[in-house]
């Protein structure tokens, strides 16, 4: 079972399950989850090979969707919000186990294959001499030798277990499965319930030419862009992200 962190108490509204992206964790979403837990319970999860969840030999979307289904079989049907890799896993869950998903929110990702491998990020983390790391700033400085994005370096160090001197990321499996992670499996059927695709105004992850592919699988899809946000829309524009999610959940009726 995936490590799950609850925010708020159960209410009459369906709970909201938040699914992080590649190299992320449940705790990365704590601030967003707390802000969204005013009228519903919010659950954040660590995906397999991330955070406090078990390590496994696969990072396929079928397997990740199966992990999410196991959580919801215990909790009950829920609204599901997924970002990036988590958005793809959430889409596969909705398409294969629609009875577990009341509404779907996909943050800045499309059900398509991408070309940008993240293997350079894995190489940068592998290059860190963990024996020489006493503070996160030590790891940050080492990562900066390989990556020119300070925010990304800081983000990666959140997945560092300083006490055990190890990454809470299964870098071997994530590297070996990168082709699956940047891809999208062949999934038949449709998810006919309300679906929101939230995109960053400065991001190129979801283009207008992807909309036909999206609406073929999610015929009730609605598209909302957040100006000034990049791919990490919840981090770039957290207030606007929370407002967009809250407004859509309030306006779109959850099927009972």
N, C-alpha and C positions, 0 to 999 in steps of 0.2 A: 504494500500500500504506500502511496506517495505521502511524504511528510506534508501535513496540512495545518495551516494556521488560521483559526477563526477570528473574525473581527465583528463585534457586536453579537446580539442575541437573535435567535430565530424570530421572525415576525410572520404576519399573514402573507407578505410578499415572497415570491420565490427567492431563494438565496442566489447570490452572485458568485460564481467561481472564476477566479482570475488566474490565467495561465501565462507565465513569463516566457521570454524569448531565450535564444541561445546565449549561454554564459550567464544567465540571470539567476534569480532565486525568488522564493516567496517573499523574503524580507525586503527585497528591492521595491516591492509594491505596497509596503506597510502604510505609507502616508496616503496614497491613493485609496487603499482599502478602507482606512479609517474614515476618510471623507465620504465615501460611498455607503458607509454602514449606518447612516442615520435613519433609514427607513427599511433596511433589509440586512440580513446577515451576509457578510462577505467572507469568502474562503479563498486564501491564497495557497498555492501548492508549489513544492519543489518538484520539477520534472525529474524523470530518471536521469542518473548520471550528473545531477546538479544538487547543490545544497545538502540537505540532510536526508534526501531520498536514496533508496538503494541504487547501487551500480548494476548495470545490466550489459550484455554483450551487443545490444542493438539500440539504434536510435531512429528506427523507422517510424513513420507517422501512424501506421497501423498499430504498432506497439504502444506509442505514446497515447493514442486515442483510447486504446484498451485500458491503460493506466487511469485515464480520466474517467472512463466508464465505471471502473471499480470504485472510485471515490463517490460517484453519483449514485451508484447502486446502493451505497450505504447511506448517503445523505438524502437522496430523492432528487427528482427533476429540478434543474436550476437554469438560470440565465448563465451564459458562459461568455467571458471576455478573454480573448487571447491576443497577444502581441507577437508579431514576427513568427519565429518558429512555433510559439505557443498558439498563434492565430491559425497556422496551418493544422496543428494538432486538433484545435477546436473545430475547424471546418470538417476534418475527417470524422471526428466524433459526431458532429451534427448530421453528417451524411450517412453514417453507418449505424448510429444509435439515436435516431431523432426523438425517441420517446423520453430520453434523458435530458434533452435540451429544450427549454421553453422559448428562449430567444437567444440570438447569437450576435456578439459584437466582435468584429475583426479589426485589429489596430495595425494599420500600415503594412499589409501584406496581401498578396493575391494567390489564388490556387494555381500557380504556374511555377515553372522551373526558372531559377535565377542563375546567373553566370558568376556572380561574385562569391568565390570561395572565402571562407573565414580561416583558412589554414595558417595564414600569416599570424593571426592572433594567437593561435595555439602554439606556434613556434616561439612567439615572444614570451608566453607564459612558461613554456618548457625551458627557456633560456635563463630564467630567474634562478639564481643560486639560493635555494631556500635555507641552506645552513647558515647563510650570512644575513638572513632576515630576522630582525628583532622587532621591528615596527612596520606597519603598513607602508610608511613613507620610504622604508628601505626597498621594498618590492616595487613601489611606485617609481623610484629613481632608476631601478634596473629596467623596468618595462619601458621607460622613456627613451632608453637607448635604441629600442626597436620600433616604437610606435610614436607618432608625432601628435597624438591627440591626448592631452592631459586628462580630459574627462573620461576617456576610454580606459586609461591606465588606472584611474581612481575606481572606476566601475569594476574592473577585474580584481582589484585588491579586496573588494568586498567578499569575494569567494575564496579568500585565503584563510586557512586555519593556522593562526600564528602559533598556538600552543603545540599543535602536532606537526607544524612546518610542512603542510601539504595543501594542495589545491582541493577544494570541495567540488571539483569538476573532474570527470573521468576523461582526461585529455586524450588518452589513447583511443577510446571508443568514439569520441566526438570527431577526432581526426579521421579515423577509418571510415566513419559513416557520413562524412561531409557531403558526398554526392547525394545521399538520400535527404539530408537536411536542406540543401538548397533546391532540391527537386520537389515534386508533388506526385503522389501515387495516382494511378488510374482508379477512380472511384465512380461507380455508377449511381444513378438515382438523383434525387433533389431533396433539399431541405426547404420545405414550403412555409416555414414560420418566419416571423419578423427577423430581419437581419440588418445590422448596421455595419457599414465599412467606413471606419474613421481613418482619414489619411492626413499626413503632414503636408502643408502647403509647399515646403521646401524639399520634400522627399520625392524620389523618382521610383519608389518601390511599387506603386500602383498607378498605372497609366490609364488613359481613357481607352486605349486599345485592349485593356484587360477586362473591360466591363462586360463584353459579350460572354466571355468565359465565366465570369462571376455570376451573371444573371441566369446563365444556363443551369448552374448548380443551385443558385439561391435566388429564385424568381421574385422574392419579396425584398430583395436587397435595396437599401437606401445608402446614398453616399454623402458623407459630410467631411469637408476639409477644414483643417485648423491652420489659419494663416500664421506664418512665421515659425512653424514647427518642422523639424526634420523627422527622420525615421523614429527617433526616440520621443514621440510626441507627448507621452505622459511625463517625461522628464523635462522637455523643452517648455511645454505650456501646461503645467499641471492643473491650474485653475480652469483653463479653457477645456481641457480634457475631461475633468470631472463634471463640468457644466454640461458638456455635450452628451456624455453618457447618462447623466441624471435626467436631462430633459427628454432624451429619447426613451428611456425606460418609463418615464412618467406618461409619455404620450402614446407609446405602443402597447397595446393590451396583450398581456401574456396569455396564451391559450391555456385553458384549464382542462 
